[in-house]
Amino acid sequence: MPIQEGEKIPAVTVKNTDMSDVTTDELFSGRKVVLFAVPGAFTPTCSEQHVPGYVAQSDAIKAKGVDEILCLSVNDAFVMGAWAKDRGAGDAIRMIADGNGDLTKALGLEMDGSGIGFGLRAQRFAMIVDDGTVTKLAVEEPMKFEVSAAEAILEAL
């Protein structure tokens, strides 16, 4: 069952783009964070709409009291680092590599992309997390890009 609003983010370790470990406690405790997840780095909707939207809206989102915007994908740290550079994420978005899908599975938000050669991936979603507790969860219907967009999360803040 997917995580619900009002629940705590599970304790999991993922990777920064420099291959260093980072725990969910370090990412979320004592902070207000927007986390959005994409099925794959360098994929069309993710690269052309999802990440650019958060880059463009990052100042407005952070002006609403958000400490950091995180982008999660079931990709390795090297891919996430290259994608951050390619998309000009800079200081606007911190890319988080969930290479084994551990956080994605712990959240209950994985999808089976094996039919298109993706294997296990994250569903497209966004959430607002306040001190480790999910206060807003927006999960997209398959093949949709609406509720997890930067503009929708900005409105929810």
Rosetta constraint file for C-alpha pairs under 8 A:
AtomPair CA 1 CA 108 HARMONIC 5.60 0.50
AtomPair CA 2 CA 107 HARMONIC 5.75 0.50
AtomPair CA 2 CA 108 HARMONIC 4.04 0.50
AtomPair CA 2 CA 109 HARMONIC 5.73 0.50
AtomPair CA 3 CA 7 HARMONIC 6.62 0.50
AtomPair CA 3 CA 9 HARMONIC 7.97 0.50
AtomPair CA 3 CA 107 HARMONIC 5.27 0.50
AtomPair CA 3 CA 108 HARMONIC 6.16 0.50
AtomPair CA 3 CA 109 HARMONIC 7.75 0.50
AtomPair CA 4 CA 134 HARMONIC 7.13 0.50
AtomPair CA 4 CA 137 HARMONIC 7.16 0.50
AtomPair CA 5 CA 133 HARMONIC 7.61 0.50
AtomPair CA 5 CA 134 HARMONIC 4.97 0.50
AtomPair CA 5 CA 135 HARMONIC 5.20 0.50
AtomPair CA 5 CA 136 HARMONIC 5.80 0.50
AtomPair CA 5 CA 137 HARMONIC 6.17 0.50
AtomPair CA 6 CA 133 HARMONIC 5.89 0.50
AtomPair CA 6 CA 134 HARMONIC 5.39 0.50
AtomPair CA 6 CA 135 HARMONIC 5.80 0.50
AtomPair CA 7 CA 133 HARMONIC 5.46 0.50
AtomPair CA 7 CA 134 HARMONIC 5.72 0.50
AtomPair CA 8 CA 132 HARMONIC 5.46 0.50
AtomPair CA 8 CA 133 HARMONIC 4.30 0.50
AtomPair CA 8 CA 134 HARMONIC 6.23 0.50
AtomPair CA 9 CA 24 HARMONIC 7.14 0.50
AtomPair CA 9 CA 28 HARMONIC 7.97 0.50
AtomPair CA 9 CA 107 HARMONIC 7.40 0.50
AtomPair CA 9 CA 132 HARMONIC 5.57 0.50
AtomPair CA 9 CA 133 HARMONIC 6.11 0.50
AtomPair CA 9 CA 134 HARMONIC 6.93 0.50
AtomPair CA 10 CA 24 HARMONIC 7.18 0.50
AtomPair CA 10 CA 103 HARMONIC 7.63 0.50
AtomPair CA 10 CA 106 HARMONIC 6.41 0.50
AtomPair CA 10 CA 107 HARMONIC 7.10 0.50
AtomPair CA 11 CA 23 HARMONIC 6.99 0.50
AtomPair CA 11 CA 24 HARMONIC 5.67 0.50
AtomPair CA 11 CA 25 HARMONIC 6.64 0.50
AtomPair CA 12 CA 23 HARMONIC 5.75 0.50
AtomPair CA 12 CA 24 HARMONIC 5.63 0.50
AtomPair CA 12 CA 102 HARMONIC 6.91 0.50
AtomPair CA 12 CA 103 HARMONIC 5.91 0.50
AtomPair CA 12 CA 106 HARMONIC 7.83 0.50
AtomPair CA 13 CA 21 HARMONIC 6.33 0.50
AtomPair CA 13 CA 22 HARMONIC 5.59 0.50
AtomPair CA 13 CA 23 HARMONIC 4.28 0.50
AtomPair CA 13 CA 24 HARMONIC 6.31 0.50
AtomPair CA 13 CA 102 HARMONIC 7.86 0.50
AtomPair CA 13 CA 103 HARMONIC 7.56 0.50
AtomPair CA 14 CA 21 HARMONIC 5.80 0.50
AtomPair CA 14 CA 22 HARMONIC 5.50 0.50
AtomPair CA 14 CA 23 HARMONIC 6.22 0.50
AtomPair CA 14 CA 24 HARMONIC 7.69 0.50
AtomPair CA 14 CA 96 HARMONIC 7.00 0.50
AtomPair CA 14 CA 97 HARMONIC 6.15 0.50
AtomPair CA 14 CA 98 HARMONIC 5.41 0.50
AtomPair CA 14 CA 99 HARMONIC 7.66 0.50
AtomPair CA 14 CA 102 HARMONIC 7.66 0.50
AtomPair CA 14 CA 103 HARMONIC 7.25 0.50
AtomPair CA 15 CA 19 HARMONIC 5.45 0.50
AtomPair CA 15 CA 20 HARMONIC 5.55 0.50
AtomPair CA 15 CA 21 HARMONIC 4.70 0.50
AtomPair CA 15 CA 22 HARMONIC 5.68 0.50
AtomPair CA 15 CA 77 HARMONIC 6.28 0.50
AtomPair CA 15 CA 96 HARMONIC 5.96 0.50
AtomPair CA 15 CA 97 HARMONIC 5.06 0.50
AtomPair CA 15 CA 98 HARMONIC 6.59 0.50
AtomPair CA 15 CA 99 HARMONIC 7.89 0.50
AtomPair CA 16 CA 20 HARMONIC 5.42 0.50
AtomPair CA 16 CA 21 HARMONIC 6.35 0.50
AtomPair CA 16 CA 22 HARMONIC 6.54 0.50
AtomPair CA 16 CA 77 HARMONIC 6.29 0.50
AtomPair CA 16 CA 95 HARMONIC 6.84 0.50
AtomPair CA 16 CA 96 HARMONIC 5.31 0.50
AtomPair CA 16 CA 97 HARMONIC 6.20 0.50
AtomPair CA 17 CA 77 HARMONIC 4.48 0.50
AtomPair CA 17 CA 78 HARMONIC 6.11 0.50
AtomPair CA 17 CA 80 HARMONIC 6.08 0.50
AtomPair CA 17 CA 81 HARMONIC 4.88 0.50
AtomPair CA 17 CA 95 HARMONIC 6.63 0.50
AtomPair CA 17 CA 96 HARMONIC 6.68 0.50
AtomPair CA 17 CA 97 HARMONIC 6.83 0.50
AtomPair CA 18 CA 77 HARMONIC 6.69 0.50
AtomPair CA 18 CA 78 HARMONIC 7.51 0.50
AtomPair CA 18 CA 81 HARMONIC 7.51 0.50
AtomPair CA 19 CA 77 HARMONIC 5.76 0.50
AtomPair CA 19 CA 78 HARMONIC 7.68 0.50
AtomPair CA 22 CA 26 HARMONIC 6.48 0.50
AtomPair CA 22 CA 27 HARMONIC 7.19 0.50
AtomPair CA 23 CA 27 HARMONIC 6.36 0.50
AtomPair CA 24 CA 28 HARMONIC 5.90 0.50
AtomPair CA 24 CA 29 HARMONIC 7.80 0.50
AtomPair CA 25 CA 29 HARMONIC 5.20 0.50
AtomPair CA 25 CA 132 HARMONIC 7.24 0.50
AtomPair CA 27 CA 31 HARMONIC 7.89 0.50
AtomPair CA 28 CA 32 HARMONIC 7.00 0.50
AtomPair CA 28 CA 33 HARMONIC 6.54 0.50
AtomPair CA 28 CA 129 HARMONIC 6.95 0.50
AtomPair CA 28 CA 130 HARMONIC 7.24 0.50
AtomPair CA 28 CA 131 HARMONIC 5.70 0.50
AtomPair CA 28 CA 132 HARMONIC 4.82 0.50
AtomPair CA 29 CA 130 HARMONIC 7.83 0.50
AtomPair CA 29 CA 131 HARMONIC 4.56 0.50
AtomPair CA 29 CA 132 HARMONIC 5.08 0.50
AtomPair CA 30 CA 130 HARMONIC 7.45 0.50
AtomPair CA 30 CA 131 HARMONIC 4.44 0.50
AtomPair CA 30 CA 132 HARMONIC 7.28 0.50
AtomPair CA 31 CA 66 HARMONIC 7.74 0.50
AtomPair CA 31 CA 67 HARMONIC 6.21 0.50
AtomPair CA 31 CA 129 HARMONIC 7.94 0.50
AtomPair CA 31 CA 130 HARMONIC 6.01 0.50
AtomPair CA 31 CA 131 HARMONIC 5.01 0.50
AtomPair CA 31 CA 132 HARMONIC 7.58 0.50
AtomPair CA 32 CA 65 HARMONIC 7.04 0.50
AtomPair CA 32 CA 66 HARMONIC 5.03 0.50
AtomPair CA 32 CA 67 HARMONIC 5.46 0.50
AtomPair CA 32 CA 68 HARMONIC 7.17 0.50
AtomPair CA 32 CA 128 HARMONIC 7.30 0.50
AtomPair CA 32 CA 129 HARMONIC 5.70 0.50
AtomPair CA 32 CA 130 HARMONIC 4.41 0.50
AtomPair CA 32 CA 131 HARMONIC 6.07 0.50
AtomPair CA 33 CA 66 HARMONIC 5.52 0.50
AtomPair CA 33 CA 67 HARMONIC 5.75 0.50
AtomPair CA 33 CA 68 HARMONIC 5.12 0.50
AtomPair CA 33 CA 69 HARMONIC 5.86 0.50
AtomPair CA 33 CA 70 HARMONIC 7.34 0.50
AtomPair CA 33 CA 128 HARMONIC 5.90 0.50
AtomPair CA 33 CA 129 HARMONIC 5.17 0.50
AtomPair CA 33 CA 130 HARMONIC 6.45 0.50
AtomPair CA 34 CA 66 HARMONIC 6.95 0.50
AtomPair CA 34 CA 68 HARMONIC 6.52 0.50
AtomPair CA 34 CA 69 HARMONIC 4.81 0.50
AtomPair CA 34 CA 70 HARMONIC 6.16 0.50
AtomPair CA 34 CA 126 HARMONIC 7.14 0.50
AtomPair CA 34 CA 127 HARMONIC 5.77 0.50
AtomPair CA 34 CA 128 HARMONIC 4.63 0.50
AtomPair CA 34 CA 129 HARMONIC 6.22 0.50
AtomPair CA 35 CA 69 HARMONIC 5.93 0.50
AtomPair CA 35 CA 70 HARMONIC 4.68 0.50
AtomPair CA 35 CA 71 HARMONIC 5.91 0.50
AtomPair CA 35 CA 72 HARMONIC 7.13 0.50
AtomPair CA 35 CA 126 HARMONIC 5.57 0.50
AtomPair CA 35 CA 127 HARMONIC 5.31 0.50
AtomPair CA 35 CA 128 HARMONIC 6.44 0.50
AtomPair CA 35 CA 129 HARMONIC 7.46 0.50
AtomPair CA 36 CA 69 HARMONIC 7.84 0.50
AtomPair CA 36 CA 70 HARMONIC 6.28 0.50
AtomPair CA 36 CA 71 HARMONIC 5.07 0.50
AtomPair CA 36 CA 72 HARMONIC 6.19 0.50
AtomPair CA 36 CA 124 HARMONIC 7.54 0.50
AtomPair CA 36 CA 125 HARMONIC 5.63 0.50
AtomPair CA 36 CA 126 HARMONIC 3.97 0.50
AtomPair CA 36 CA 127 HARMONIC 6.27 0.50
AtomPair CA 36 CA 148 HARMONIC 7.08 0.50
AtomPair CA 37 CA 71 HARMONIC 5.61 0.50
AtomPair CA 37 CA 72 HARMONIC 4.55 0.50
AtomPair CA 37 CA 73 HARMONIC 5.72 0.50
AtomPair CA 37 CA 122 HARMONIC 6.46 0.50
AtomPair CA 37 CA 123 HARMONIC 6.92 0.50
AtomPair CA 37 CA 124 HARMONIC 5.38 0.50
AtomPair CA 37 CA 125 HARMONIC 5.29 0.50
AtomPair CA 37 CA 126 HARMONIC 6.18 0.50
AtomPair CA 38 CA 46 HARMONIC 6.17 0.50
AtomPair CA 38 CA 50 HARMONIC 7.93 0.50
AtomPair CA 38 CA 71 HARMONIC 7.53 0.50
AtomPair CA 38 CA 72 HARMONIC 6.50 0.50
AtomPair CA 38 CA 73 HARMONIC 5.45 0.50
AtomPair CA 38 CA 122 HARMONIC 6.12 0.50
AtomPair CA 38 CA 123 HARMONIC 6.40 0.50
AtomPair CA 38 CA 124 HARMONIC 4.73 0.50
AtomPair CA 38 CA 125 HARMONIC 6.97 0.50
AtomPair CA 39 CA 43 HARMONIC 7.90 0.50
AtomPair CA 39 CA 46 HARMONIC 7.55 0.50
AtomPair CA 39 CA 73 HARMONIC 6.23 0.50
AtomPair CA 39 CA 74 HARMONIC 7.13 0.50
AtomPair CA 39 CA 121 HARMONIC 5.41 0.50
AtomPair CA 39 CA 122 HARMONIC 5.06 0.50
AtomPair CA 39 CA 123 HARMONIC 5.79 0.50
AtomPair CA 39 CA 124 HARMONIC 6.02 0.50
AtomPair CA 40 CA 46 HARMONIC 6.92 0.50
AtomPair CA 40 CA 73 HARMONIC 5.89 0.50
AtomPair CA 40 CA 74 HARMONIC 6.75 0.50
AtomPair CA 40 CA 75 HARMONIC 6.88 0.50
AtomPair CA 40 CA 121 HARMONIC 7.30 0.50
AtomPair CA 40 CA 122 HARMONIC 7.96 0.50
AtomPair CA 41 CA 46 HARMONIC 6.66 0.50
AtomPair CA 41 CA 47 HARMONIC 6.88 0.50
AtomPair CA 41 CA 73 HARMONIC 6.85 0.50
AtomPair CA 41 CA 75 HARMONIC 7.05 0.50
AtomPair CA 41 CA 79 HARMONIC 7.17 0.50
AtomPair CA 41 CA 80 HARMONIC 6.74 0.50
AtomPair CA 41 CA 83 HARMONIC 6.38 0.50
AtomPair CA 42 CA 46 HARMONIC 6.77 0.50
AtomPair CA 42 CA 47 HARMONIC 5.38 0.50
AtomPair CA 42 CA 83 HARMONIC 6.62 0.50
AtomPair CA 43 CA 47 HARMONIC 5.78 0.50
AtomPair CA 44 CA 48 HARMONIC 5.70 0.50
AtomPair CA 44 CA 49 HARMONIC 7.88 0.50
AtomPair CA 45 CA 49 HARMONIC 5.32 0.50
AtomPair CA 45 CA 50 HARMONIC 6.33 0.50
AtomPair CA 45 CA 145 HARMONIC 7.92 0.50
AtomPair CA 46 CA 50 HARMONIC 4.76 0.50
AtomPair CA 46 CA 51 HARMONIC 6.06 0.50
AtomPair CA 47 CA 51 HARMONIC 5.85 0.50
AtomPair CA 47 CA 52 HARMONIC 7.03 0.50
AtomPair CA 47 CA 87 HARMONIC 7.11 0.50
AtomPair CA 48 CA 52 HARMONIC 6.43 0.50
AtomPair CA 49 CA 53 HARMONIC 5.85 0.50
AtomPair CA 50 CA 54 HARMONIC 6.66 0.50
AtomPair CA 50 CA 149 HARMONIC 6.20 0.50
AtomPair CA 50 CA 150 HARMONIC 7.38 0.50
AtomPair CA 51 CA 55 HARMONIC 6.23 0.50
AtomPair CA 51 CA 71 HARMONIC 7.88 0.50
AtomPair CA 51 CA 87 HARMONIC 7.28 0.50
AtomPair CA 51 CA 89 HARMONIC 7.78 0.50
AtomPair CA 52 CA 56 HARMONIC 6.03 0.50
AtomPair CA 52 CA 87 HARMONIC 7.00 0.50
AtomPair CA 53 CA 57 HARMONIC 6.07 0.50
AtomPair CA 53 CA 149 HARMONIC 6.90 0.50
AtomPair CA 53 CA 150 HARMONIC 5.49 0.50
AtomPair CA 53 CA 151 HARMONIC 7.48 0.50
AtomPair CA 54 CA 58 HARMONIC 5.49 0.50
AtomPair CA 54 CA 92 HARMONIC 7.65 0.50
AtomPair CA 54 CA 93 HARMONIC 7.35 0.50
AtomPair CA 54 CA 149 HARMONIC 7.66 0.50
AtomPair CA 54 CA 150 HARMONIC 5.10 0.50
AtomPair CA 55 CA 88 HARMONIC 7.84 0.50
AtomPair CA 55 CA 89 HARMONIC 6.09 0.50
AtomPair CA 55 CA 92 HARMONIC 5.56 0.50
AtomPair CA 55 CA 93 HARMONIC 6.64 0.50
AtomPair CA 57 CA 61 HARMONIC 6.06 0.50
AtomPair CA 57 CA 150 HARMONIC 6.46 0.50
AtomPair CA 57 CA 151 HARMONIC 7.32 0.50
AtomPair CA 57 CA 154 HARMONIC 7.86 0.50
AtomPair CA 58 CA 62 HARMONIC 6.01 0.50
AtomPair CA 58 CA 69 HARMONIC 7.48 0.50
AtomPair CA 58 CA 92 HARMONIC 5.62 0.50
AtomPair CA 58 CA 93 HARMONIC 7.56 0.50
AtomPair CA 59 CA 63 HARMONIC 5.99 0.50
AtomPair CA 59 CA 92 HARMONIC 7.68 0.50
AtomPair CA 60 CA 64 HARMONIC 6.70 0.50
AtomPair CA 60 CA 154 HARMONIC 7.42 0.50
AtomPair CA 61 CA 65 HARMONIC 7.40 0.50
AtomPair CA 61 CA 66 HARMONIC 6.28 0.50
AtomPair CA 61 CA 154 HARMONIC 5.66 0.50
AtomPair CA 61 CA 157 HARMONIC 7.76 0.50
AtomPair CA 62 CA 66 HARMONIC 4.44 0.50
AtomPair CA 62 CA 67 HARMONIC 6.26 0.50
AtomPair CA 62 CA 68 HARMONIC 7.12 0.50
AtomPair CA 64 CA 157 HARMONIC 6.59 0.50
AtomPair CA 68 CA 93 HARMONIC 7.26 0.50
AtomPair CA 68 CA 94 HARMONIC 7.55 0.50
AtomPair CA 69 CA 92 HARMONIC 7.06 0.50
AtomPair CA 69 CA 93 HARMONIC 5.14 0.50
AtomPair CA 69 CA 94 HARMONIC 6.26 0.50
AtomPair CA 70 CA 93 HARMONIC 5.66 0.50
AtomPair CA 70 CA 94 HARMONIC 4.86 0.50
AtomPair CA 70 CA 95 HARMONIC 5.85 0.50
AtomPair CA 70 CA 96 HARMONIC 6.66 0.50
AtomPair CA 71 CA 93 HARMONIC 6.67 0.50
AtomPair CA 71 CA 94 HARMONIC 6.17 0.50
AtomPair CA 71 CA 95 HARMONIC 4.85 0.50
AtomPair CA 71 CA 96 HARMONIC 5.86 0.50
AtomPair CA 72 CA 95 HARMONIC 6.22 0.50
AtomPair CA 72 CA 96 HARMONIC 4.87 0.50
AtomPair CA 72 CA 97 HARMONIC 6.09 0.50
AtomPair CA 72 CA 98 HARMONIC 6.65 0.50
AtomPair CA 73 CA 80 HARMONIC 7.82 0.50
AtomPair CA 73 CA 96 HARMONIC 6.83 0.50
AtomPair CA 73 CA 97 HARMONIC 5.81 0.50
AtomPair CA 73 CA 98 HARMONIC 5.80 0.50
AtomPair CA 73 CA 99 HARMONIC 7.59 0.50
AtomPair CA 73 CA 121 HARMONIC 7.38 0.50
AtomPair CA 73 CA 122 HARMONIC 6.38 0.50
AtomPair CA 74 CA 97 HARMONIC 6.26 0.50
AtomPair CA 74 CA 98 HARMONIC 4.65 0.50
AtomPair CA 74 CA 99 HARMONIC 4.85 0.50
AtomPair CA 74 CA 100 HARMONIC 6.65 0.50
AtomPair CA 74 CA 101 HARMONIC 5.42 0.50
AtomPair CA 74 CA 104 HARMONIC 7.66 0.50
AtomPair CA 74 CA 120 HARMONIC 7.63 0.50
AtomPair CA 74 CA 121 HARMONIC 5.50 0.50
AtomPair CA 74 CA 122 HARMONIC 6.29 0.50
AtomPair CA 75 CA 79 HARMONIC 6.38 0.50
AtomPair CA 75 CA 80 HARMONIC 6.63 0.50
AtomPair CA 75 CA 97 HARMONIC 5.63 0.50
AtomPair CA 75 CA 98 HARMONIC 6.06 0.50
AtomPair CA 75 CA 99 HARMONIC 4.68 0.50
AtomPair CA 75 CA 100 HARMONIC 7.90 0.50
AtomPair CA 76 CA 80 HARMONIC 6.35 0.50
AtomPair CA 76 CA 97 HARMONIC 5.38 0.50
AtomPair CA 76 CA 98 HARMONIC 6.80 0.50
AtomPair CA 76 CA 99 HARMONIC 4.65 0.50
AtomPair CA 77 CA 81 HARMONIC 6.04 0.50
AtomPair CA 77 CA 96 HARMONIC 7.29 0.50
AtomPair CA 77 CA 97 HARMONIC 4.99 0.50
AtomPair CA 77 CA 99 HARMONIC 7.30 0.50
AtomPair CA 78 CA 82 HARMONIC 6.19 0.50
AtomPair CA 79 CA 83 HARMONIC 6.02 0.50
AtomPair CA 80 CA 84 HARMONIC 6.10 0.50
AtomPair CA 80 CA 95 HARMONIC 6.04 0.50
AtomPair CA 80 CA 96 HARMONIC 7.01 0.50
AtomPair CA 80 CA 97 HARMONIC 6.24 0.50
AtomPair CA 81 CA 85 HARMONIC 6.46 0.50
AtomPair CA 81 CA 95 HARMONIC 7.07 0.50
AtomPair CA 82 CA 86 HARMONIC 6.10 0.50
AtomPair CA 83 CA 87 HARMONIC 6.01 0.50
AtomPair CA 84 CA 88 HARMONIC 5.93 0.50
AtomPair CA 84 CA 89 HARMONIC 5.00 0.50
AtomPair CA 84 CA 90 HARMONIC 7.05 0.50
AtomPair CA 84 CA 95 HARMONIC 6.72 0.50
AtomPair CA 85 CA 89 HARMONIC 6.41 0.50
AtomPair CA 85 CA 90 HARMONIC 7.21 0.50
AtomPair CA 89 CA 93 HARMONIC 5.37 0.50
AtomPair CA 89 CA 94 HARMONIC 7.49 0.50
AtomPair CA 90 CA 94 HARMONIC 7.98 0.50
AtomPair CA 98 CA 102 HARMONIC 6.46 0.50
AtomPair CA 98 CA 103 HARMONIC 6.48 0.50
AtomPair CA 98 CA 104 HARMONIC 7.26 0.50
AtomPair CA 101 CA 105 HARMONIC 5.90 0.50
AtomPair CA 101 CA 110 HARMONIC 7.75 0.50
AtomPair CA 101 CA 120 HARMONIC 7.19 0.50
AtomPair CA 101 CA 121 HARMONIC 6.99 0.50
AtomPair CA 101 CA 122 HARMONIC 7.52 0.50
AtomPair CA 102 CA 106 HARMONIC 6.08 0.50
AtomPair CA 103 CA 107 HARMONIC 6.07 0.50
AtomPair CA 104 CA 108 HARMONIC 6.34 0.50
AtomPair CA 104 CA 109 HARMONIC 5.55 0.50
AtomPair CA 104 CA 110 HARMONIC 5.50 0.50
AtomPair CA 104 CA 121 HARMONIC 7.75 0.50
AtomPair CA 104 CA 122 HARMONIC 5.79 0.50
AtomPair CA 105 CA 109 HARMONIC 6.13 0.50
AtomPair CA 105 CA 110 HARMONIC 5.54 0.50
AtomPair CA 109 CA 122 HARMONIC 6.01 0.50
AtomPair CA 109 CA 123 HARMONIC 5.71 0.50
AtomPair CA 110 CA 120 HARMONIC 6.66 0.50
AtomPair CA 110 CA 121 HARMONIC 5.61 0.50
AtomPair CA 110 CA 122 HARMONIC 4.49 0.50
AtomPair CA 110 CA 123 HARMONIC 5.51 0.50
AtomPair CA 111 CA 120 HARMONIC 5.91 0.50
AtomPair CA 111 CA 121 HARMONIC 5.35 0.50
AtomPair CA 111 CA 122 HARMONIC 5.76 0.50
AtomPair CA 111 CA 123 HARMONIC 5.57 0.50
AtomPair CA 112 CA 118 HARMONIC 7.72 0.50
AtomPair CA 112 CA 119 HARMONIC 5.87 0.50
AtomPair CA 112 CA 120 HARMONIC 5.01 0.50
AtomPair CA 112 CA 121 HARMONIC 6.44 0.50
AtomPair CA 113 CA 117 HARMONIC 6.34 0.50
AtomPair CA 113 CA 118 HARMONIC 4.66 0.50
AtomPair CA 113 CA 119 HARMONIC 4.72 0.50
AtomPair CA 113 CA 120 HARMONIC 5.80 0.50
AtomPair CA 113 CA 121 HARMONIC 6.37 0.50
AtomPair CA 114 CA 118 HARMONIC 5.12 0.50
AtomPair CA 114 CA 119 HARMONIC 4.12 0.50
AtomPair CA 114 CA 120 HARMONIC 6.96 0.50
AtomPair CA 115 CA 119 HARMONIC 7.77 0.50
AtomPair CA 123 CA 139 HARMONIC 7.38 0.50
AtomPair CA 123 CA 140 HARMONIC 7.39 0.50
AtomPair CA 124 CA 139 HARMONIC 6.29 0.50
AtomPair CA 124 CA 140 HARMONIC 5.63 0.50
AtomPair CA 124 CA 145 HARMONIC 7.84 0.50
AtomPair CA 124 CA 148 HARMONIC 7.16 0.50
AtomPair CA 125 CA 137 HARMONIC 7.45 0.50
AtomPair CA 125 CA 138 HARMONIC 5.55 0.50
AtomPair CA 125 CA 139 HARMONIC 4.29 0.50
AtomPair CA 125 CA 140 HARMONIC 5.76 0.50
AtomPair CA 125 CA 147 HARMONIC 7.76 0.50
AtomPair CA 125 CA 148 HARMONIC 5.23 0.50
AtomPair CA 126 CA 137 HARMONIC 6.09 0.50
AtomPair CA 126 CA 138 HARMONIC 5.28 0.50
AtomPair CA 126 CA 139 HARMONIC 6.56 0.50
AtomPair CA 126 CA 147 HARMONIC 7.84 0.50
AtomPair CA 126 CA 148 HARMONIC 4.81 0.50
AtomPair CA 126 CA 149 HARMONIC 7.66 0.50
AtomPair CA 126 CA 153 HARMONIC 7.50 0.50
AtomPair CA 127 CA 134 HARMONIC 6.69 0.50
AtomPair CA 127 CA 135 HARMONIC 7.39 0.50
AtomPair CA 127 CA 136 HARMONIC 5.22 0.50
AtomPair CA 127 CA 137 HARMONIC 4.43 0.50
AtomPair CA 127 CA 138 HARMONIC 6.08 0.50
AtomPair CA 127 CA 148 HARMONIC 7.87 0.50
AtomPair CA 127 CA 153 HARMONIC 7.80 0.50
AtomPair CA 128 CA 134 HARMONIC 5.90 0.50
AtomPair CA 128 CA 135 HARMONIC 5.59 0.50
AtomPair CA 128 CA 136 HARMONIC 4.98 0.50
AtomPair CA 128 CA 137 HARMONIC 6.72 0.50
AtomPair CA 128 CA 153 HARMONIC 7.82 0.50
AtomPair CA 129 CA 133 HARMONIC 5.26 0.50
AtomPair CA 129 CA 134 HARMONIC 4.41 0.50
AtomPair CA 129 CA 135 HARMONIC 5.68 0.50
AtomPair CA 129 CA 136 HARMONIC 7.17 0.50
AtomPair CA 130 CA 134 HARMONIC 6.42 0.50
AtomPair CA 130 CA 135 HARMONIC 6.56 0.50
AtomPair CA 136 CA 156 HARMONIC 7.74 0.50
AtomPair CA 138 CA 147 HARMONIC 5.67 0.50
AtomPair CA 138 CA 148 HARMONIC 5.63 0.50
AtomPair CA 139 CA 147 HARMONIC 6.85 0.50
AtomPair CA 139 CA 148 HARMONIC 6.61 0.50
AtomPair CA 140 CA 144 HARMONIC 5.87 0.50
AtomPair CA 140 CA 145 HARMONIC 6.38 0.50
AtomPair CA 140 CA 146 HARMONIC 6.95 0.50
AtomPair CA 140 CA 147 HARMONIC 6.17 0.50
AtomPair CA 140 CA 148 HARMONIC 6.58 0.50
AtomPair CA 141 CA 145 HARMONIC 7.97 0.50
AtomPair CA 145 CA 149 HARMONIC 6.72 0.50
AtomPair CA 146 CA 152 HARMONIC 7.34 0.50
AtomPair CA 147 CA 152 HARMONIC 5.72 0.50
AtomPair CA 147 CA 153 HARMONIC 7.56 0.50
AtomPair CA 148 CA 152 HARMONIC 6.35 0.50
AtomPair CA 148 CA 153 HARMONIC 6.59 0.50
AtomPair CA 149 CA 153 HARMONIC 6.46 0.50
AtomPair CA 150 CA 154 HARMONIC 5.98 0.50
AtomPair CA 151 CA 155 HARMONIC 6.20 0.50
AtomPair CA 152 CA 156 HARMONIC 6.31 0.50
AtomPair CA 153 CA 157 HARMONIC 6.29 0.50
